[in-house]
Amino acid sequence: MRPLLFYSDDYEADIGPHIFPMRKYRLVKERLAQESIAIPRPMMEREAKVLEDALLVHTHMYVAKLLNGSLSPLEEATLEIPYSREVVEKFLLAAGGTIAAARSSFERGVAVNIGGGFHHAHPDHGEGFCMLNDVAIGVARTLEDGLAGRVSIVDCDVHQGNGTAAIFARDDRVFTFSIHQEFNYPMIKPPSNLDIGLPNEA
């Protein structure tokens, strides 16, 4: 059974010329569908209403700043992507996709959201192109709904999942594992339950 692929055209926001090309979500979706690897499933509006879910892992103050545009210049610089309410909506939508994929995986065995993976967002701030931590939001929603009693997060990004590690540092229901390039961003790496830092060259 091919996995469902959660995706929305609205994952893509206009942030101008940038090292983080948001068009990649559309290109990945088109390629996976072309290769019949996954079945695209358009996101529905109801799945994007995740403000309450975001508050399961992010502070009320941080979410309020995102919604009313009151981030400080330093907070905006730390994000490393231009702030706009449109971009906030894209991140909320992506978190909705992760929640939908998590729920669907219990029915199908596997489901994928290609608009997520924002593992650098912390409870009280975003960084490294990550405004909201959809991974943590999806896991927290899964636990809150009683779909699982324990969850493992396996993070294979070249960068350590510092935000996810920080969010679940005191939650023994979540096992965080990150395998990454050790001498790379972020400089400060909150410990996951298991970290494997690889050298720059094999």
N, C-alpha and C positions, 0 to 999 in steps of 0.2 A: 504494500500500500504506500503510495507516494504521500509525503507529508504535505499538509496545508501550508501555504506560504502567505503570511499576513503582510499586507502592503497597502499603501495609499498614495495616490499621486500627490497628496498634500504633505507627504513627508518632505518634499523638496521645497526649500525656501530660497528666496533670492538674497544671498548674503554678499553678492558681488564677487570679484576675483578673490579666491581664497584657497589656501592649501587644503581645506576640508571641502571637497566637492560634493554638495548634497545631491547632485544628479546621479550619484553612484547607486542610490537605492533603486531608481528606475532602471538603470542599466543591468543591475544584478537580477532584478525581477524578470526583465525581458529575456535574459540569457537562460535563467533556470527554467522558465516556461518553454523557451525554444528547445531546450535539451530534454524536456519532459521529466525533469528531475523532481519538480514540485508542482502542486496545483495552486495557482494564485487565487487568493480569496480577498476581495476588496474589503477594506475596513468599513464598518458601519459607524454612523455618528454616535450611537449609544455606547460603543466600545471606547470612545475617546473621552468620555466624561470621567476623568480620573483624578480630579483635584483632591477628593477625599482619600484616594489611594496614595497619592503623592505625600500626603501628610502622615502616612504610616511610617515613612522613613526620613522625610525632610521636615525641618522646623517650620512652624507657622510663620515666623518672621521672614525666613528666606523665601518661602512661597509667596508671601505678601509682597515682598520686594520685586519678585518676578512679575507679579500681576499688575502692580501699580508703577512699575518702571523706576524704582527708587534705589537701584543698585549704585553703590559708590563707584567712582572711576577705577579704583583698585579692583573691586569685585568684577567689573566689566572686563578689565584687562586680564584678570585671571581666567575668565571664561575662554578667552582667545577666539571667540566668534562675536560678530556684531550683535548687540542686544536690540531686539524689537519685540513687540507683543506678538507679531506673526511668528517669530522664531520660538517664542514660548509655547504657542499653540502647536507647533510642529513637534516639540518635545513631549507635550502632553499626549498628542496623538500617537507618537511612537510608544509611549508607555502603555497606552491602551492596546496597541498591537501586541506588546509583550504579554500583557495580562490575557488577552484573547488566545494567544498561542499557548500559554501555559495551561489554560483551561482545556483547550482543544487537545493537548498532548495526552491528557488523561483518557480521552476517548479514542484517539487514533494511535497512540504510542509515541508519536513525534509530530511536532509542529514548529514552524520557524517564523520569527519576525525579523525581517531584514532591515527594519528602521531603528534598531536598538543597539544595545551593547555599550551604553554610556556609563562606563564603570568608574570614571574619575569624579563624578559628582558626589559630594559629601553631604551630610545632613544639613549643614548650614551654609554651603556655598557650592558653586560649580567651578570646574576648571578643565583644562585640556580638551576643549570642544564639547564638554559634557555639561549640560544645563540641569538636567534631571536624571537620576539614576534609574532607568527603566528596569534594569535587572533586579535591583533591590526592591523596587515597587512591585514587580511581578511576583517575586518570592514572598514578600510580605502579604500580598493579597491572597496568594495561594494558601499560606499558613492561616490567615484570618478566616478564610472560607472553609477551613478544615479539610481541604483536598489532600494535604500531606501533613505529616507530623514532623518530619525532618527533611531538609533540602540540602543538596550539595550544589555549589556553584563552581564550575570548572572554567577557568578563565585562561585562554590561550593567546591573548593579545601580546604583542611584543613589549607592551608596557604593563607594569604591575597594576592590578585592580585596587588601587589605594582607597577609592571612595567606598567600594563594596566592602572591603576589609574593615574600614572604619565604622560603617553603618552596623555591621553584624558582629562587632568585636565582643559584645557581651550577650549574644544570643546563641545559646547552645543548641538551638533547633536548626541552625544554619552552619554548614561546614564550607568554608571558603578556601579554594585552591587556586593559586595563580602560578603559571609557568611563564617566564618572561625574560627579556634581556636585562641582566642585573644593572649594568652601568648605563642606564637610560632613564628617561622620564618615568615616573616622578623622582625627584631627588630624595624626598622623604617618603618612605614606604611603610605605612602602618602594617603590622604583621597580619597576614592571613592565617588561617589555621594551618595551612601548609603553603610555603613559598618555595619555588625552585627558580633560582636566578641563574640564567645561562650566560656564558661568556660572550663577548662581542663576536668572537671568531671561534669556530669549532676546531 
